[in-house]
């Protein structure tokens, strides 16, 4: 009974968070450039993620519980996970495209090439 109540509460909280995100539809954007990307999903301090490929040592697409992520390790060893969702298009394609852009950036900017 307690587990059922906790699941119901969790579902309600999740629904409220998703409904609140709908109000920020005008602030949602994914901007991809040859040097990195910026993902904005609303207002607030954690709503915007920016990544510069120059500061990312490793970037790998990952799927956990049918949710697509970008797992990144920065040059200073910090681990960052960015969740991708369907509001910006096909998440598998986006993850592959961002990983490919990162690989291209690393290939063209390593060994003194600029």
N, C-alpha and C positions, 0 to 999 in steps of 0.2 A: 504494500500500500504506500509506503514511504517512497519507494523507487518510482512508482507511478506518479505521485505528486511532484517529485523532483523533475521528472521528464516533462510533465505538463508545464511547470514553471519555466524550465529551460526553453520549451517551445514558444511560450508567450514572450519571453525576453528576446528570443531570436526574431520573432515576428515584429516586435516593436522596433528593433534595430534596423531591420530591412525596410519597414515602413518609413522610418525617419530618413533613411538614405534616399527614398523616392522624392522627398522634398528638396533634395540637393541636385536634382538632375541637371540643372544649368551649370553646376560647378564640376561636372564629371568630364574628365578628358584623359586621353592617353596620347602623349606626344613622343614620337620616336624620331631620333636624329642619328646620324652616323656615329656620334660620340656618346650616346646614352639615351635614356628615356626618362620621362616624368609621367607619373600616374596620379591623377587627382580624383578622389571619389566623394568629395563633399567638402564640408567646412570642418575645421578643427585641427589640432596639432598633428594627429596621426593620419589625417585624410590624404596627405600628399607625400608621395615617395619619389625621390629623384635618384637616379643612378648614372654615374659617369663611368663609362667602360674603362677609362684610365685608372680608376680606383678599385676595379674589381679584378681580383686574381683568378677566381673561378666562378662560373655561372652555369648551373645545370637545371634544366626543367625537371620537375618531379610531380608525381600524382600521389595524393594521399586521400583516401576515402572519397574518391571521384572528384576531388578538388585539385585544380592545376596550380602549381607554385613555381616560382623561380627561386632556387636556393643559391645564394651568393656568398662568397667569402671575399672580404675586402683585402686590400694589400696589407693592412695592419692586423689581419687575422680575425676580424669581427664577422660573425655569421649573421646574415640577413635573409629573411624569407618574405617574399612578396607574393600575395595571393592574386591570381588572375581570375576574373569571372566573365560571364557572357555579355556584359554590358558593352564591351569594346569589340565584340566579334568572336569568331571561333577561337577558343582559348588554347587549343593544341597548336593551331597555326601561329598564334601570337607568341607562344612560348618558344616554338622552333625559330620563328623569325628573330626574336630578341636574342636567343642563344647564337644564331647564325651571325647576327650583326656584331655581337661581342667577339666571336671567333675571328671575324673579318678584321675588326679593329685591332685585336691582338696581333694578328698576322701582319698587318700593314704598319703597325707602330712598334714592332720589336726589332731589335738588331740595328737601331739607329735610323730606320726608315721613317720618313715623315711625309 
